[in-house]
Amino acid sequence: MNTKHLAVISAAIVLAAGGPAFAGILVDTGDATLGQGLLLDGANKVFGPASLAGEFSLATPSVVTGFSVQIGGLSGAQVTSSIYNATLGAPAASPPLFSTIWDASVVCCGYSYQGPTGLQWTLPAGDYWLSFEALDPDFQGGLQAGPPSPLAAYAYTASYSNGWQVAAPSLTDSFSLKVFGGPAVPEPTTWTLMLLGFGLAGAGLRRRRSSSLAA
């Protein structure tokens, strides 16, 4: 294996080092306590399709591994959630960066935390929208309002709204959100592989230099 191949291997190891160093909480608004929710209705309902989104910020590059919201309704439903770049405007003003479909096992008539896990959404530092849309046209439900630490902004769309509308956070115009993940930095095992790769590359260079001097 020549020096060029060793250098390529080392670079590949560096590029592969994108997972979170540890699992933690990136965003946490706290538990919503109001006995009411913001509409999350299917297309066949009076105000449907009614979708919701919340804006959150990441101070450093991060990997989102999951999220959860306090959701309630008259039945279970599939929900589509997407990440948008908030600096480009309201949700759907630009193509989504990531999307997933997850099952909300809603039990009438309260709210419980639901959401997907096992995601690997790598995001640079910045501001983002996370949206929620019920896929079942007959779903009638909502996200519980009134968290103690609301997000920077919220957005909604419904049959009467003419597209996404952005609203400043308030007690009744906010919902709870927890986003899980960690910094997008190499894990300890990846550091070991990186150091090994660089060491092999350095050894190859030394052998090549010694061969050149001997010649």
Buried (B, 14 or more C-beta within 10 A) or exposed (E): EEBEEBBEBBEEBBEEBBBBBEEEEBBBBEBBEBEEBBBBBBBEBEEBBBBBBBBBEBEEBBBBBBBBBBBBBEBBBEBBBBBBBBEEEBBBBBEBBBBBEBEBEBEEEEBBEBBBEEBEBBBEEEBBBBBBBBEBEBBBBBBBBBBEEBBEBBBBBBEEEEEBEBEEBEEEBBBBBBBBBBBBBBBEEBBEBBEEBBEBBEEBEEEEEEEEEEE
